[in-house]
């Protein structure tokens, strides 16, 4: 009886876990680095006029490079974004982590810029 109670408790815990997502949906650990790279790609895209890049499909090329880097199917990524969009309580911790990582990248970039300015 103790074993079956433990098994039921474990199943209940896993079912209630915020990491529990349907098949074909990226987990929070899988989607977080992808979202970070998507935001970085959006930053690159926003600089296209400064860099004089006028290709019509530049934004899509950037997204495809992120998908290729993470070896994820575009439809799986789209389904995952739709899924998390329906569950803000699951999406918020993911986005908090995305923002933390982007902030870390920014701090490192600013520090590197400062060091380069000092060397000049």
N, C-alpha and C positions, 0 to 999 in steps of 0.2 A: 504494500500500500504506500509506503514512503517513497518508493521509486516512482510510482505512477503520479503521486502528488508533486514530486520534484519535476517530473517531465511536463506535467500540465502547467506548473508555475513557470518553467523555462519557456514553454511555448507561448504562454500569455505575455511574458516579458518581451519576447521577440516580436510578437504581434503588435505590442503597444510601443515598441521602440520607434523613435523618430527617424532612425536610419532604415526602417523597413519600408521598402518601396516595391512597387510591382515589377514584374519581369519586363525587361526592355527599357527600364528607366535607370538613368545613372544615379549612383549613390551620392551622398553629399561629398564624400572624399574624392569621388571621380569627377564630379561636376565643378567643384571649387577651382581647381587649377585651370580648367577650360574657361570658366567665367573670367578669371584674372586675365588670361591671354586675350579673350574677346575684348575686354575693356582696354587693354594695351593696344590692340589692333584698331579700336575706335579712336584712340588718341593719335595713332599714326595717320589714320584716315583724315582726321580733322586738320592735319598739317599738310594735306595734299597740295593746296594752293601755294603755300610757302615753298614747298619743294618743286613746284611747277609740274605736278603729276596730274594729267587730265584724262587718263584712261577711264572710260565709262564703267568698266567692270573692276575697278581697283578695290572697292569695298568688298565685293564678293571674293576677289582673290585673297584678300587678307583673312576673311572668314574661312575660306577653304584651306589656307595655310595652317590655321589654328586646328581645324578638324584633322588635317593630315598629321600634324605634330602629335596630337593626342590619340591618333588611331581610333577615332570614333566615327560611327556612321552619322551622316547629317540628319537622317530621319530620327535616329535615337536621340540626338541632341535636341532636336525640335520637340519631340515627344516629352523629353525630360523637362524642358523649359515650360511647356504647357502644363505638365503635371505639377511642378513646384509652384507655378503661378496660381494654381487652384488651392494650394495649401500654404498660405503665408506663414503659418506657425512652423513649417518645415523649411521654408525659404529664408526666413529672417536669420537664423543662425548661419546658414550658408553664406548669405550676403555679408553678414558681420565679419566672417572669416575672409571673404574676398576683399572687403575694405581694409582689413588689417594687413593683408598681404600687399595690396596696392600702396598703402601708406609706408610699409617697410621698403618697398622698391623706391618710392619717392625720396625717403630719407637717405637711402644709400646713394641715389643719383645726385642729390643735393650735396652730400658730403664729398662725392667724387668731383663734382664741379668746383667746390670750394678748394679742394686740394690742388686741382689743376690751375685755378686762378692764382693761388699762392706761389706755385712753381713758376709762373710767368713773371 
